Amino acid sequence: MIQVNEGQCGLCAHFGEHHGETQQHVQIRRSHEAPETMLDECGHPRHAPLHLKVTPHSGCDGFEPAR
Ligand code: SF4
């Protein structure tokens, strides 16, 4: 498992946004830990057309905290 901090994809509202919230995403937001091999699509309007795939500990200035 890897540590996920504020400002990183795992805690961002856009992480996997296109398929909706899964149990795994909820768990990452609660525990701030994610599997090393995890990859998901970023749903930020500026990345979505490119199908950008990110890890839970990637990040960008488009970060918006997940609720
Ligand atoms: S790349 Fe940026 S906008 Fe997309 S999930 Fe990560 S922090 Fe959020």
Residues whose N, C-alpha, C, O or C-beta is under 5 A from the ligand:
A	BS01	SF4	G7 Q8 C9 C12 H14 F15 C42 H44 V54 S58 G59 C60 G62 F63 E64
